[in-house]
Amino acid sequence: MSLVKLQGTPSCFVCGNENDNPRSLGLNIFWDNESRYTFISFIPDESWCGYEGMVHGGLLAAIIDDAMAWSIKASDDDIYVTGKLTISFRKEVRCGKKYVAHGFLERKEGRRAYTSAVIKDEEGNTCVEGGAIFIRVK
Ligand SMILES: CCCCCCCCCCCCCCCC(=O)SCCNC(=O)CCNC(=O)[C@H](O)C(C)(C)COP(=O)(O)OP(=O)(O)OC[C@H]1O[C@@H](n2cnc3c(N)ncnc32)[C@H](O)[C@@H]1OP(=O)(O)O
């Protein structure tokens, strides 16, 4: 594994910083140059939850959205926005436990970039699976 820290977007809800966005989760995003996927490690706290102790699915969607967006950005300077996002919640994500998200660029077709993502727990179980179509902005 050869991880490179990506710069993040200062104002981003997921990967921003507290000066530019006090509500940002402030997550660091890394790029694995060998395996060619993004890597986001996180430990959710109570403020991330919907039901008590169970992390809100919308927030997990935001994390995989970012993981996938940066899987494109790692090799492309153009701007892409999320056009379509699909997500499957396979196993609950609990606060206080450690998780990793990975985003993969599958292929590009014209202005479209097809991506996928997973969130896994420390035991390697898949908790969340997702996919997205990003569209290159003209
Ligand atoms: C300081 C450092 C800065 C660095 C900076 C790096 C930033 C890097 C990380 C960013 C981290 C944040 C990541 C958050 C990412 C979001 O959350 S972005 C916010 C959510 N998304 C949006 O708000 C998008 C809103 N939608 C739109 O603006 C417009 O619908 C779109 C997507 C631009 C498309 O509009 P359009 O340009 O008119 O495109 P259109 O001609 O209709 O379609 C173009 C092609 O895309 C296809 N397409 C369009 N929409 C869709 C769709 N929804 N589904 C499937 N296909 C579609 C069309 O079929 C067409 O295909 P082709 O015919 O070319 O084969």
The ligand as an ORCA input file, in Angstrom:
! r2SCAN-3c Opt
* xyz 0 1
  C      -9.111     23.494     -3.244
  C      -9.171     22.190     -3.979
  C     -10.261     22.058     -4.957
  C     -10.235     20.742     -5.665
  C     -11.560     20.398     -6.154
  C     -11.676     18.946     -6.264
  C     -13.017     18.485     -6.021
  C     -13.085     16.986     -6.116
  C     -13.749     16.416     -4.990
  C     -15.088     16.954     -4.786
  C     -15.649     16.370     -3.506
  C     -17.077     16.768     -3.415
  C     -17.916     15.705     -4.023
  C     -19.333     16.119     -3.978
  C     -19.954     15.830     -5.267
  C     -21.385     16.376     -5.347
  O     -22.094     16.094     -4.340
  S     -21.857     17.416     -6.515
  C     -23.482     17.957     -5.938
  C     -24.573     17.049     -6.395
  N     -24.727     17.081     -7.828
  C     -25.327     18.130     -8.448
  O     -25.753     19.090     -7.838
  C     -25.427     18.020     -9.948
  C     -26.707     18.724    -10.445
  N     -26.923     18.379    -11.849
  C     -26.370     19.134    -12.837
  O     -25.697     20.136    -12.602
  C     -26.599     18.696    -14.245
  O     -27.737     17.866    -14.323
  C     -25.372     17.908    -14.835
  C     -25.078     16.661    -14.007
  C     -24.157     18.833    -14.886
  C     -25.708     17.435    -16.240
  O     -26.196     18.547    -16.972
  P     -25.672     18.876    -18.464
  O     -24.289     19.419    -18.413
  O     -26.735     19.665    -19.107
  O     -25.514     17.442    -19.077
  P     -26.382     16.678    -20.167
  O     -25.994     17.266    -21.491
  O     -27.820     16.587    -19.779
  O     -25.765     15.212    -20.003
  C     -24.387     14.962    -20.249
  C     -24.184     13.474    -20.230
  O     -24.341     13.019    -18.879
  C     -25.443     12.095    -18.772
  N     -26.169     12.414    -17.544
  C     -26.589     13.630    -17.129
  N     -27.184     13.533    -15.931
  C     -27.144     12.224    -15.604
  C     -27.612     11.504    -14.477
  N     -28.221     12.107    -13.460
  N     -27.398     10.165    -14.453
  C     -26.767      9.568    -15.456
  N     -26.285     10.197    -16.574
  C     -26.493     11.519    -16.624
  C     -26.294     12.338    -20.000
  O     -26.973     11.169    -20.363
  C     -25.239     12.730    -21.035
  O     -24.616     11.576    -21.526
  P     -24.087     11.524    -23.053
  O     -25.314     11.800    -23.870
  O     -23.039     12.609    -23.165
  O     -23.531     10.140    -23.214
*
